[in-house]
Amino acid sequence: MKTRVIMDASAMERAITRITYEILERNKGTEGVCLVGIFSRGAVLAKRISAKIQSLEHVTVPCGALDITPYRDDKKESDLPEKTKIDFDINGMRVVIVDDVICTGRTTRAAIDALITRGRPDCIQLAALVDRGHRELPIRPDYVGKNLPTSGEETVRVKMTELDNADGVFLYAEEG
């Protein structure tokens, strides 16, 4: 298996900073904005964006984590308890769904379904650290750290210090 570094830790940090500024600009600040990260790396990214907003704006935006497992269309039902932690009301909020990698759009569709069961946001936006393309659904991220066209045989893996003891985005491809 051939591995290529797509983003090192500093490139990831710059991308997260850029996404944060774009969220603040598009929403004209933090009023009515909340972040919801998709388990597990999207939840970590949402926390990092929230911390960046706190350092820039001196405001804490609500930040939650969303388990989409029960809403997926490609997995069997799980007996595991749902891990969603959204301890704020999303009604009337501008919810930014945060994920590490977007590809087909099916994970995002499941996240939207999961959010809608919890309330009626004013709008839903999407932030992704990496956009691979390969859409199967008409879903497009509003904020992207890096566009990375890939083949179907390639795999993108995001590593985060909080979960993997290192930051980086890596592309794995079969040698041959």
Secondary structure as the mmCIF struct_conf table of DSSP 4:
data_model
#
loop_
_struct_conf.conf_type_id
_struct_conf.id
_struct_conf.beg_label_comp_id
_struct_conf.beg_label_asym_id
_struct_conf.beg_label_seq_id
_struct_conf.end_label_comp_id
_struct_conf.end_label_asym_id
_struct_conf.end_label_seq_id
STRN STRN1 LYS A 2 MET A 7
HELX_RH_AL_P HELX_RH_AL_P1 ALA A 9 ARG A 26
TURN_TY1_P TURN_TY1_P1 ASN A 27 LYS A 28
BEND BEND1 GLY A 29 THR A 30
TURN_TY1_P TURN_TY1_P2 GLU A 31 GLY A 32
STRN STRN2 VAL A 33 ILE A 38
TURN_TY1_P TURN_TY1_P3 PHE A 39 SER A 40
HELX_RH_AL_P HELX_RH_AL_P2 ARG A 41 GLU A 57
BEND BEND2 HIS A 58 HIS A 58
HELX_LH_PP_P HELX_LH_PP_P1 THR A 60 PRO A 62
STRN STRN3 CYS A 63 LEU A 66
HELX_RH_3T_P HELX_RH_3T_P1 THR A 69 TYR A 71
BEND BEND3 ASP A 73 LYS A 75
BEND BEND4 LEU A 80 LEU A 80
HELX_LH_PP_P HELX_LH_PP_P2 PRO A 81 GLU A 82
STRN STRN4 LYS A 85 LYS A 85
BEND BEND5 PHE A 88 PHE A 88
TURN_TY1_P TURN_TY1_P4 ASN A 91 GLY A 92
STRN STRN5 ARG A 94 ILE A 102
BEND BEND6 CYS A 103 GLY A 105
HELX_RH_AL_P HELX_RH_AL_P3 ARG A 106 ILE A 116
TURN_TY1_P TURN_TY1_P5 THR A 117 ARG A 118
BEND BEND7 ASP A 122 ASP A 122
STRN STRN6 CYS A 123 ASP A 131
BEND BEND8 GLU A 136 PRO A 138
BEND BEND9 ASP A 142 ASP A 142
STRN STRN7 TYR A 143 ASN A 147
TURN_TY1_P TURN_TY1_P6 GLY A 152 GLU A 153
STRN STRN8 THR A 155 LYS A 159
HELX_RH_AL_P HELX_RH_AL_P4 THR A 161 ASP A 164
BEND BEND10 ASN A 165 ALA A 166
STRN STRN9 GLY A 168 ALA A 173
#
